[in-house]
């Protein structure tokens, strides 16, 4: 088993940190106090689309194979990635579920 080089570990750390900063910016926009400007609403719409695209991409990669395993993880499906995404998105305590229910009542 090979060990990750320090340069690679640093590069991966920077990549992860960059993603966390991007997500933090999205979270700050969503939780800001006061009225949203037109620019805020446009930014939020773009961020929601980007985040949905990212989740769809992850789910598409971690799909069930005829063997019963995940294509990427090679673990029994549903793999930890799929179950984690499901738990976060479908958590009844979060507003995402409430928004979906409200839209389906229309």
Secondary structure, 3 states (H helix, E strand, C coil): CCCCCHHHHHHHHHHHHHHHHHHHHHHHHHHCCCCCCHHHHHHHHHHHHHHHHHHHHHHHHCCECCCCEECCCCCECCCHHHHHHHHHHCCCCCHHHHHHHHHHHC
